[in-house]
Structures are given as structure tokens and as C-alpha cells.
Amino acid sequence: MTTASHRRGVLVLATVLLAAACLRSTITTVGPVLEEISASTGFGDGTLGLLAATPLGAFALVSPFAATLARKWGLDRVLRLVLVVLATGVVFRSLPSLPTLWLGTLAIGAAVATCNVLLPAVVKRDFPGRVTAVTGAYSATMGGVAALATGTVIPLGLLLGGWRQALAVWAMLPLLAAVLWVGRPSVRSSHRPAVPQGRSGSLLRSAGAWQLTAFFGLQSASFYTLVTWLPTIDRSFGASPSEAGFHLFGYQCLGVVSGVLISLLMQGRIDQRLPALLVGVPVVVAMVGLLVLPGASVLWVVLAGLGSGSSLTVSLALVALRSSTVEETAALSGMVQSLGYLIAAAGPLAAGVMFGWFDSRIPVLSLLLAISLAQIVLSLWAARTEGPAARIRSAALIDVVT
């Protein structure tokens, strides 16, 4: 490899990783400051749950259109635009106005949704021989920066004068990513259609696509419910706001480590059921532990973090592994994330309602236990990548995105 091609490859990878760094950090910072948001806005638990679920609802609404936008305007151009929209949404969310709080949260959800769908297609296009490794790297980056954002939001709020300022700081990251993407080397012509023309089936009739969608939705529901409400659960154990924020920071950091490790386990495997099964077990154990032995909450947070981070890596890698081309990956990613995040949005919202009704962590932990058990069962089908029935056929992808 020449020096020029090496530099080009590093820059291409850097743009993917920096874009990934923006995706969770702009959302997970809300959880540690829910009580501060409530004090500023007067929101109750149910409304706070709705606020936390709003980006996920936007994911569900916007994701089906991402592949179509990429087909018309090109992957790179669309990603540059949505990174600017993401930065704008972060700023709007931080303004001292309830309408801009909701509008900014919606914009964040729409921008992150588009990036979520298109980044797997970029990985498939730019790194066709290293899909699992690069997916693990960008999942780790996404989780690591989100952990950093979560762990620093309380101290930043104290330093800068409030939760709004602490959240606004994170607008700088998508702006930097957008600038870097402008100078990104072109890999393939953006004029090549992103989706084959013609119709010969429907992804909605593919059992494999539905299995991946449900798996993705369940693991996302578990993660976003925990990342939103874990500080509240911790405070119910008597933890201070700083301690609860630190626990959430640790939860996400451990997810980074486990995401890298599970990507190594997935490499070279034909059948991915073992990795998919392994990532669900720690979360089940953690939820049982929080229910029956809450005094050891730090141990249970560790286990939950190990399972949640690796679950995301598995689900993202499976989207690429069970499709054959860039076009298929974008289309399948659109379905998996649109309907999957619709499932996921119910988690934080239901948790908020449960806290409001029962004023207890037990119903929320029981819900998370049920979600994690369902994920384990589903993994036996969703992670099959061997045999003719496992790979989702190209013809089944067309109707969803045209």
C-alpha cells in the first residue's frame, strides 16, 4: 500500500468514526439531567419519558427515507447535510424555550436516524472485506464518546451554569464531523443508483428481515431505557446525582469494551448465533440482580453494560452480513432501524409511565427483564447467517426504498 493510499484509508475511516461519535452522545446526555430538566420545565415522569422516547420515534419515522435520499443525492452528500442538522438540533434543544426543546429533540432524532441507516452502507462500500472489524470500531467509538458525554454532563452543568449549557457543548462534535466529511476522498461515483431499479418482492415479506428488526428493536429498547432511567433507578437506591452519572458512565464504557470483544468473536464465523446469544445473558442476570439483590448494584451495572454494548455491535454487523451489496445493506438497515426503533421507543416511554404510576423501580426492572429474555430467544433465529435461507435476497429489498 502506498503512503497516499494509506493516508486516504485513514481519512476515510476517521470520517466514519467521527460521524459515529455523534450518534449516541447527543442523546444519552439527557438521562443524567432528567431531574434538572423536570425542575426547569415542570415535566412529570410521563412527559420526561416522552421526551426521552422522541428521538427514537423520529428514528422510526425517518429511517425508511434514508436510503431513498442516498440514492438521489449520494451517501456522502446526505451524511454531510444531516451532521449539520444534528448540530443545529443540539443547539435548539438547549435554548430556554419549551417549543425549541421539543423541536431540537426531533431534529436530533431525524439526523441520527439518517446516519444510523447510512453508516452501515458506507462501511459495506468502503471496507467490504472488514465489515465486522470496522463495525466494531465505530460501535466502540459511538459508545465510548457517549459514555464520555454522559459522565461529564453533570460536571459541565455545574461549570457552565446549567443543564442547557452542558447539552449545548456537544453541538461541536457533529459540526467537526461535517467539516471533515467535506474533505473526504470519494470511493465510488455517487451517480451510481443506490437501489436497483425494478420491483420483484417486498422486504416486509422476508422472515429474516423481521427477525433482524425485532432483535434490533429489543436490544435498542433495553439500552435506551437503561441509559435514560438508570440514574433515576440509582437515585432510588440513595445514590447522589454525581454517583448516578458515574454509574451510567461506567455502564457505557463497559459496553465499548464488550462491543470490541464481540466483534473479534464474530470475525470468521459462519453462524453468528453464539455471539448473539452471549450478549443477551448478562443483561438478564443484571436485571434479576437489581430485583433481588439491589445492594450490589455496581456489579449489576457492570453486567448490563457488557451485554448492552455488545448487543448493538452484533445487530449492526448482522445487517451487513445478511445482505450482499451496498444497496441491500442500506435498504435492510432502513427497515431494521425504522421498525426497530418504533419498538425501542416504547421502552423509555413505558418506564416513565411506570415510574409515574407506581413510584417504584420494580415494574421498570421487570419490563427490562422481559425484554432481555425475549432478545435471547429471538437471537437463535435472527443471527443465522449460514445456509440459503439465512441471507436476505436482493429482490426482497426493492419495494421498501423505492
SULCOR-V32446 format. One record per backbone hydrogen bond with DSSP energy under -0.5 kcal/mol. NH is the residue of the N-H (numbers start at 1). CO is the residue of the C=O. If there is no record, write none. Layout:
nh->[NH NH]
co->[CO CO]
//
This chain:
nh->[6 7 8 9 10 11 12 13 14 15 16 17 18 19 20 21 22 22 23 23 24 25 26 27 28 29 30 31 32 33 34 37 38 39 40 41 42 48 49 50 51 52 53 54 55 57 58 59 60 61 62 63 65 66 66 67 69 70 71 72 73 74 78 79 80 81 82 83 84 85 86 87 88 89 90 91 92 93 94 94 95 97 101 102 103 104 105 106 107 108 109 110 111 112 113 114 115 116 117 118 119 120 121 122 123 124 125 126 127 130 134 135 136 137 138 139 140 141 142 143 144 145 146 147 148 149 150 151 152 153 154 156 157 158 159 160 161 162 166 167 168 169 170 171 172 174 175 176 177 178 179 180 181 182 183 183 184 192 200 205 206 207 210 211 212 213 214 215 216 217 218 219 220 221 222 223 224 225 226 227 228 229 230 233 234 235 236 237 237 238 239 244 245 246 247 248 249 250 251 252 253 254 255 256 257 258 259 260 261 262 263 264 265 266 267 269 272 272 276 277 278 279 280 280 281 282 284 285 286 287 288 289 290 291 292 293 296 297 299 300 301 302 303 304 305 306 307 308 309 310 311 312 313 314 315 316 317 318 319 320 321 322 323 329 330 331 332 333 334 335 336 337 338 339 340 340 341 342 343 344 345 346 346 347 348 349 350 351 352 353 354 355 356 357 358 359 359 365 366 367 368 369 370 371 372 373 374 375 376 377 378 379 380 380 381 382 383 384 390 391 392 396 397 398 399 401 401 402 402]
co->[2 3 4 5 6 7 8 9 10 11 12 13 14 15 16 17 18 19 19 20 20 21 22 24 24 25 27 28 28 30 31 33 34 35 36 37 38 44 45 46 47 48 49 50 51 53 54 55 56 57 58 59 62 62 63 63 65 66 67 68 69 70 74 75 76 77 78 79 80 81 82 83 84 85 86 87 88 89 90 91 92 95 97 98 99 100 101 102 103 104 105 106 107 108 109 110 111 112 113 114 115 116 117 118 119 120 121 122 123 127 130 131 132 133 134 135 136 137 138 139 140 141 142 143 144 145 146 147 148 149 150 152 153 154 155 156 157 157 162 163 164 165 167 168 169 170 171 172 173 174 175 176 177 178 179 180 181 189 395 202 203 205 206 207 208 209 210 211 212 213 214 215 216 217 218 219 220 221 222 223 224 225 226 229 230 231 232 233 234 235 234 240 241 242 243 244 245 246 247 248 249 250 251 252 253 254 255 256 257 258 259 260 261 262 263 266 270 383 272 273 274 275 276 277 277 278 280 281 282 283 284 285 286 287 288 289 293 294 296 296 297 298 299 300 301 302 303 304 305 306 307 308 309 310 311 312 313 314 315 316 317 318 320 325 326 327 328 329 330 331 332 333 334 335 335 336 337 338 339 340 341 342 343 344 344 345 346 347 348 349 350 351 352 353 354 354 355 361 362 363 364 365 366 367 368 369 370 371 372 373 374 375 376 377 378 378 379 381 387 387 322 393 394 395 201 397 398 398 399]
//
